[in-house]
């Protein structure tokens, strides 16, 4: 199936082509015809499956484009609001569609002025309800979309959403998208939707087979060393590193900068202006690495993210799917790397079971492996390097002092010195250790491990094979 099969407006087909879209994703293929038929829908699909186009394209096709607010999209976070607004604007640019983004932390007057000139509002619940309840805006949209409904419920917005719909009673069509369908979401759907069609995109359809998933087992104090070593070995063109806590984001971003990386953090305690600047820099290739919490990066769509690193495993499997979905977008290949401690094996086992995709166990490369890869890259660079005419004069000067062999050896030595591998030789667990830990996790052995660990001063090396470097505690000094 292609997008041409939906018989959309010519202006939309042109925007789709400019965006580089070819075949619709499963959620788009299922949802677009139903929305075009004027039906309400409840769609269960994970983030990263193309939901914005699934509701945006058919709604843009049906909009009159008469200068009034015709569509409202409600989302859980400011970042997602900006992302959805930007995507809808790109789809509707040949229809002269204008979007207004509404969220807290920004001046009211500016947002109200944007709303007065917009056809689409993309809003977070709190600020949008504030504007409606204070009668600062007067709108009567035909279409309303709830995106990431379960996320809004988790963030405590359920009552706000119910109140918002009291102000949007004349709507013709309501669309709900949610990764999960807990009871409160089902009750909300029953209240605000009229005879909806239900769409479920299965986990098999959600999991991107082009994302290579792997994990590396280390001790807690080795996380930083492992991350740097994996960066050096995998050489990502653009990477997102996910942490559980805001304090970890701040500490890790400072640490990566100290190690020579172009890196910045992103979390909810930052001012909105700072967050927008960081996202803009990351999208514009001015940052190599973005370190973020789950909430801050929800809905973030950046082209060219080659790697996602889970510095720590997330709290649940849905967050894992969301995280790894930041790479491998638009049909590209991606890599998702998780740094795991023995204490996290229960969580890892659950994620593997829930996600249904193979997460391959790997060993953190030692110095020798990294040096071998660096040397091979060095040889490849020499083979493909074109000769710049400006070096001819330099070589003539060098030949006045040295013979060609000496010049070659000296230049190669300078270049190889830059590939020096820092840190200790071996990081993390051996293959044998990992196999043992996997077997124990599968048997529910984490509880016995925890009891044994407490009896041994909290060491995770209570039983079974041990890594020969497990007594090394230099990480404590580095921190």
Buried (B, 14 or more C-beta within 10 A) or exposed (E): EEBEEBEBBEBBBBBBEEBEBEEBBBBBBBBBBBBBEEBBBBBBBBBBBBBBBBBBBBBBBBBEBEEBBBBBBBBBBBBBBBBBBBBBBBBBBBBEBBBBBBBEEBEBEEBBEBBBEBBBBBBBBBBBBBBBEEEEBEBEBBBBBBBBBBBBBBBEBBEBBBEBBEBBEEBEBBBBBBBBBEEEBEEBBEEBBEEBBEBEBEBEBBBBEEBBBBBBBBBEBBBBBBBBBBBBBBEBEBBBBBBBEBEBBBBBBEBBBEEEBEBBBBBEEBEBEEBBBBBEBBBEEEBBBBBBBBBBBBBBBBEBBBBBBBBBBBEBBBBBBBBBBBBBBEEBEBBBBBBBBBBBBBBBBBBBEBBEBEBEBBBBBBBEBBBEBBEEEBEEEEEEEEEEEEEEEEEEEBEEEEEEEEBEEEEEEEEEEEBEBEBBEBBBBBEEBBBBBBEBBEEEBBEEBBEBBEEEEEBBBBEBBBBEBBEBEEBEEEE
